Amino acid sequence: MFQRLLPDQLVNTVYDIDLDALKARGVRGIITDLDNTLVSAHTPLATPELIAWLEKVKQAGFLVVVLSNNNSARVARFAEPLGIPFIPAARKPMTRAFRRALQLLKLEPGQAVVVGDQMLTDIFGGRRMGLHTILVTPIAPGEEGLGTQINRRIEKIALSRLRKRGLWPDKGER
């Protein structure tokens, strides 16, 4: 069971994602979480650095959709000024929203990646759909809601078991 929580890639931030390598693999779309993946949970709008990265992503030919468990008002406030399609209240790891994201992108699972900060929602949901998954280090883990705090405790148990089995790199806290 815990192996379904293993991401295909680990990076510190979205800025560390190798876009050229993704493109070489035939990836054309990025399905990304919002809170603690792109910005902290209490940051309403994209930072200048993130805006520049998203422009670089678009110029490289990638399509982007924000897939968030947060409410419509929060996600719309962030995504609409950027002109990025979004799916709020996604209920990740349920596959329905991932399917919808792929439909918005007009892509097949092999043509998209999921980027997120949570193993139990982003990675597990993406893997259930056969998507390539990229786990980022949470931007501001102390700012998370109760549900995410509970998920983080479960993640720690999963990480411990994965490390014992030699399936998780020893370096880093994550």
Number of C-alpha atoms within 10 A of each C-alpha: 6 15 13 14 23 22 23 14 12 18 15 15 19 19 14 10 16 10 17 11 10 18 15 9 12 12 22 22 27 24 25 23 27 26 25 22 22 25 19 19 20 12 13 15 20 19 12 9 10 15 13 12 14 21 14 13 16 13 10 13 14 19 21 23 22 23 28 25 19 17 12 15 9 18 24 20 13 20 19 12 10 14 11 14 17 23 22 19 13 22 16 20 20 16 17 13 20 25 16 14 25 19 11 15 20 13 16 15 18 15 19 28 24 26 30 29 26 23 26 21 21 28 27 24 24 31 21 14 17 14 21 21 26 25 24 25 18 21 17 14 16 10 14 17 10 9 8 15 14 11 14 17 11 13 18 13 11 19 23 12 15 17 12 11 9 10 13 16 12 11 6 5 8 15
